[in-house]
Amino acid sequence: FTNFLGLRSFWETQPRTIQYFLLQESCKPFFFQTLGLHKSEASSSLEIAAHSQEDLKEENMVRPAAEEQKVARVKTLHEMPGPSTIANLTEFFYRDGFSRIHEIQLEHSQKYGKIFKSRFGPQLVVSIADRDMVAHVLRSEGVTPQRGNMESWKEYRDMRGRSTGLISAEGDEWLKMRSVLRQLVMRPRDVTVFSSEVNAVVADLVERVKTLRSQQDDRQSVLNINDLFFKYAMEGVATILYETRLGCLENEIPKMSQEYIAALHLMFSSFKTTMYAGAIPKWLRPIIPKPWEEFCSSWDGLFKFSQIHVDKRLSEIKKKMKKGEEIKGGLLTHMLVTREMNLEEIYANMTEMLLAGVDTTSFTLSWSTYLLARHPIIQKEIFEELDRVLGGRIPTGEDVAHLPLIRGLVKETLRLFPVLPGNGRVTQDDLIIGGYFIPKGTQLALCHYSTSMDEENFPRPGEFRPDRWIRKDASDRVDNFGSIPFGYGIRSCIGRRIAELEMHLALTQLLQKFHIEVSPQTADVRAKTHGLLCPGAPINLKFVDRK
């Protein structure tokens, strides 16, 4: 007993890194000898302390991928398989691979394995299509993870004298912005305060559905549903970010909002050349000027829109302060009053957050309603849950916790159609991944579409099953790293909770009021990559009133 107390006292005074070191098999004999204990005698005592450290190891230790444990020799990047530079450029520029990035992920992972290399011009990229390897990379990140090649975004900002925002910033600059914003929009209980504002937008969405279907011969169909959800998402995000309504769901959209919509569409239409700027030399711009000019023009429009709304709110705050009135407001008001960011940083962050929050939400809503229309039995099960829990009343953010099938619907949609089919990282330290030595500074592509469609991660991955995300009991664990549409860790999506609130409340109320069916005008819709994973053809749906 005395020896056990000495062991425990020694254990509890050690830093966490030393505790983990002492738990390794190779160190146990030395540990026990130092304490005057025989290994077999102390093993059961040590297990008591080790068990209390299980969560610590889960959280802090990088679990090596299963394949790494079998590798006898660490291989070099030179030995890593992958398509040749010519084959890769042909695939993307001649065969329009930019619209099939998600499919190419699957093809290459099947042909070359779960880790492979490729080149985009001078840029070497190591692609990872294995859940455990992805977990290894993300758990190895430091305090300021580096997302990837955003040179075209940074070049524009330098050229125009603009600040970077949360998406485009790196290092300490990014960490500062993240620390300011995360306390306002990252926690579910914080964003539920926006329920009434979002529900007001959802009410307008429902009325817009009724207006649009009344314009069709069958009085039920809404054509190109993504256009409607795009405007809903823009209205919802702007309501939270700018604390104002834009009129995107009105019959006559204000001119300023129309200009922003046009700039946003232009931004994504120029994706092919701007996101892969490293593969297109700058000397080509005088010869092919249009893509870069459109890219800059779209950013000009986005920044102009944000600056007008930020300046308007700032003017209102100054007037209230001059009169000695109390300042009340939401996210933007908090940023302007606390001055934790300067004005240029606020412009940049408002611009980038609105940009990130519109298409991502609209595409997910489009796919969700399409999948529900294609699977009427599942739609019926979800409606029955809504009827049982809500009984017809308007939901709030707090209600979502009691609607597991609605949450599962969004998660399953994002598994089948992740808005970002892949994510980028630049290694900040030397790593060994999948048996290969990956030097510091290597560009990684994390293939989320491949992992989400992997049979090992999700049985029958091609099937639409929202209930796969429902925990059956406390011991049930739904896989995380197989599908991480909002990213992971400190560099995960800052607007996740806002996007989820908008999607959950919109889907709930649409299902409460309408039975959703596929319009005869809609064939099977396949996905394509256009920066984001989007529908490859218009989705036309029927919204039939529930009785």
Helices and strands as residue ranges (DSSP letters): H 2-12, H 16-23, H 28-35, H 39-52, H 54-60, H 66-70, G 77-79, H 85-89, I 90-94, G 97-100, H 101-112, E 115-120, E 123-128, H 131-139, H 151-160, H 171-185, H 188-191, G 192-194, H 195-214, E 221-222, H 225-241, H 255-269, H 271-274, G 277-279, G 282-284, H 290-323, H 331-338, H 343-374, H 376-390, G 397-402, H 404-416, E 423-426, E 431-433, E 436-438, E 443-446, H 448-452, G 466-469, G 489-491, H 496-513, E 514-518, E 527-529, E 533-535, E 541-545
